[in-house]
Amino acid sequence: MKLGVSVGGYGPSTSSTGMVNRAAMCEQVGLDSVWVSDRVVVPSKVATPYPFSRHGGAYDPVSAEIQYEALISLAVLGATTQSVAVGVSVLALPLREPMLLARQIATVQAMVGGRVIIGVGVGWLREEFDIAAPGAWPRRGRLTDDYLQLLRTLWTMPGDIPFAGAEYHAAAVRFEPKPVPPPRIEVGGNSATAIRRAARFGDAWQPMQLDPADVRAAADRMRSLQAEAGRGGVTVGITMRCNLDVSPAPPDDQPAWHIGGSDERIADALGQYADAGVDAVLFDLVPDDDESRSREALERVCEIRHRTVRVGSSPHRGRQQPHE
């Protein structure tokens, strides 16, 4: 199982130096990937409910008014590390002009030696769409599908490349150099539509805060949808985004996706997700402002992982295989 960590990119405690330092620390302790967040615009007033709030909490713009741009952050983190993959979780795809986005991602991929992972989603913050992409909100699902197809086509098809999707059309263009390898695309979201989109277009599905049983059921559904889409022979991975509690005494009454506590509890949680089909875990550190405790917790998690698996040597740290 591969392990990754969010290095921030937003919020009162984030800083450019802190992001670079945390990425370096993550590489030193043996993690496989580091991740940044994405927000194009932070509206001053928000009425849209936050979809991942478990207690009905509203989105607070102040919590994200400090925000670093995702793709530039990936380029910097890739330039200041050597082997970890650098990812964004997740890019609100319909907010971008797709031709420019394709060029930006391909350029970062070339500059960092093929270590880019692009998590994508349709976006959830209507007020952001109203400001940054007026008129795109009701079309965001169809635009996302079009843009995913366009990115793949631009990155892989030689010669003249025309495009005609459901919402987006473009005259023939030429696109070189091709990114090698094409950046990994992980489709984020817990909804049935997100699972279907991952089955059709993704290299992986990236759910957030789901229990292992729910992941297993969704994975079974995704395999069926892959077959229907003619991708039955393609391996679509699962990257589970969850919390890693680095506090001194994590409470016991937490859901499975809130990982922490003893080595046994951490190993059990990771094992349950592995059994459900998860091949990578992306951690949000809770709390996220104690670097000493964060390093200690991450070292411990890597040690727990290494008791049963071995890390490969590719730029993405390769496939992990059982000890012989």
Secondary structure, DSSP 8 states (H G I E B T S, - for coil): -EEEEE---BSTT--HHHHHHHHHHHHHHT-SEEEE---S---SS--S--TT-SS-----GGGGSSB--HHHHHHHHHHT-SSSEEEEEEEEGGGS-HHHHHHHHHHHHHHTTS-EEEEEE----HHHHHHHSTT-GGGHHHHHHHHHHHHHHHHH--S-EEEE-SS-EEEEE---S--SS--EEEEE-SSHHHHHHHHHH-SEEE-BS--HHHHHHHHHHHHHHHHHTT-TTS--EEEEEEEEE-SSS--S---TTEE-SSHHHHHHHHHHHHHTT--EEEEEEESSS-HHHHHHHHHHHHHHHHTTEE---STT----EE--
